Amino acid sequence: MEVMEVHSTPSMIRFLTSAKEEGWKVLGAALGDDSVPLDSLLARDNELKVLDSSIILVLGSEGRGLRTIIKNLCDALVVIQGTNIGGREQIMGGGDGEDQQQQSSNKGNVDSLNVSASGAVLLYMLKFLQGQKLSS
């Protein structure tokens, strides 16, 4: 059984700034034009060096998502590959207010997972990708 530390902080901005200065990489779960599917980090890792680092995964609140200042502190914004929005394959966000469920011509698509489900999937994928990086 794996154990992972979970933290809370009164000032997310100061905490993330300090962590980045100490070499941590910060990933934010957010839906947006600059967000990338988490599994694409493996291909882009020469540039970001995320998978070789200690990682902080920041999840937004349900309904509002990550604040802009928090998004700007992230080394990358990530999403879960999965659905089709507006005719292009898109993602499921992590409690991001921008990804409220939309009307879609493809019945059964889900544009958003609640923050706990998104967190679980993203944490699993991070562990998997770190294992892939080690074996390559």
C-alpha positions as CSV (number, residue, x, y, z in Angstrom):
1,M,0.0,0.0,0.0
2,E,1.4,3.4,-1.0
3,V,1.0,6.4,1.3
4,M,1.0,10.0,0.0
5,E,1.3,13.1,2.1
6,V,-1.6,15.6,1.7
7,H,-1.2,19.2,2.8
8,S,-3.3,22.3,3.3
9,T,-2.0,25.9,3.5
10,P,-3.4,29.3,4.4
11,S,-1.5,30.9,1.5
12,M,-1.4,28.9,-1.6
13,I,0.6,31.6,-3.5
14,R,3.4,31.7,-0.9
15,F,3.4,27.9,-0.6
16,L,3.7,27.3,-4.3
17,T,6.3,30.0,-4.8
18,S,8.4,28.6,-2.0
19,A,8.0,25.0,-3.3
20,K,9.0,26.0,-6.8
21,E,12.1,27.7,-5.5
22,E,13.0,24.4,-3.8
23,G,12.7,22.5,-7.1
24,W,9.2,21.1,-7.0
25,K,7.1,21.1,-10.2
26,V,3.6,22.3,-9.9
27,L,0.8,20.8,-12.0
28,G,-2.7,22.4,-12.0
29,A,-5.8,20.5,-13.0
30,A,-7.6,23.0,-15.3
31,L,-9.6,23.1,-18.5
32,G,-8.3,25.6,-21.0
33,D,-6.6,26.2,-24.3
34,D,-3.1,25.9,-22.7
35,S,-4.0,22.7,-20.8
36,V,-2.4,19.4,-22.0
37,P,-3.5,15.8,-21.4
38,L,-1.5,14.5,-18.5
39,D,-0.2,11.6,-20.5
40,S,1.4,14.0,-23.0
41,L,3.9,15.1,-20.3
42,L,5.8,11.9,-21.0
43,A,6.5,13.0,-24.5
44,R,7.2,16.6,-23.5
45,D,9.2,15.8,-20.4
46,N,12.6,16.7,-22.0
47,E,11.4,20.3,-21.9
48,L,9.5,20.3,-18.6
49,K,11.4,17.8,-16.5
50,V,8.3,17.2,-14.5
51,L,8.4,13.4,-14.1
52,D,11.9,13.5,-12.7
53,S,10.9,16.0,-10.0
54,S,8.8,16.0,-6.9
55,I,5.3,17.1,-8.0
56,I,2.6,19.2,-6.4
57,L,-0.8,18.6,-8.0
58,V,-3.2,21.5,-7.4
59,L,-6.9,20.9,-7.8
60,G,-9.5,23.7,-8.0
61,S,-12.7,24.0,-6.1
62,E,-15.8,22.6,-7.7
63,G,-17.7,25.3,-9.5
64,R,-14.8,27.8,-9.6
65,G,-11.7,25.9,-10.4
66,L,-8.2,27.3,-10.0
67,R,-7.8,31.1,-9.6
68,T,-5.9,32.7,-12.4
69,I,-2.9,33.6,-10.1
70,I,-2.6,29.9,-9.1
71,K,-2.8,28.8,-12.8
72,N,0.0,31.2,-13.6
73,L,2.2,29.6,-10.9
74,C,1.8,26.1,-12.4
75,D,4.6,24.6,-14.6
76,A,1.8,23.0,-16.6
77,L,-1.9,22.8,-16.7
78,V,-3.2,19.2,-17.1
79,V,-6.4,17.5,-18.0
80,I,-7.7,14.0,-18.3
81,Q,-8.1,12.8,-21.9
82,G,-11.6,11.8,-22.5
83,T,-14.5,13.6,-24.2
84,N,-15.4,15.5,-27.2
85,I,-16.3,19.2,-26.8
86,G,-17.2,21.4,-29.8
87,G,-16.2,18.7,-32.3
88,R,-12.6,18.2,-31.0
89,E,-11.4,15.5,-28.6
90,Q,-11.0,17.2,-25.3
91,I,-10.7,16.4,-21.7
92,M,-12.4,16.2,-18.3
93,G,-11.4,18.9,-15.9
94,G,-10.6,18.8,-12.3
95,G,-13.2,20.8,-10.5
96,D,-12.6,23.7,-12.9
97,G,-15.4,26.2,-13.2
98,E,-14.8,26.7,-16.9
99,D,-15.8,23.1,-17.7
100,Q,-19.5,23.0,-16.6
101,Q,-21.4,20.3,-18.5
102,Q,-22.3,21.5,-21.9
103,Q,-24.9,20.3,-24.5
104,S,-23.3,17.9,-26.9
105,S,-24.4,16.1,-30.0
106,N,-22.7,12.9,-28.6
107,K,-25.0,11.6,-25.9
108,G,-23.2,10.2,-22.9
109,N,-20.2,12.5,-23.0
110,V,-19.1,14.0,-19.7
111,D,-17.2,17.3,-19.8
112,S,-16.3,17.4,-16.1
113,L,-15.6,15.1,-13.2
114,N,-16.0,16.2,-9.6
115,V,-12.7,17.2,-8.0
116,S,-12.3,14.0,-6.0
117,A,-12.7,11.8,-9.0
118,S,-10.4,14.0,-11.1
119,G,-7.8,14.0,-8.3
120,A,-7.9,10.2,-8.1
121,V,-7.5,9.7,-11.8
122,L,-4.7,12.3,-12.1
123,L,-2.8,10.9,-9.1
124,Y,-3.0,7.4,-10.6
125,M,-1.8,8.7,-14.0
126,L,1.1,10.5,-12.4
127,K,2.3,7.4,-10.6
128,F,1.8,5.4,-13.9
129,L,3.7,7.9,-16.0
130,Q,6.6,8.1,-13.4
131,G,6.9,4.3,-13.7
132,Q,6.9,4.6,-17.5
133,K,9.6,7.2,-17.4
134,L,11.8,5.0,-15.1
135,S,11.4,2.0,-17.5
136,S,12.3,3.9,-20.7
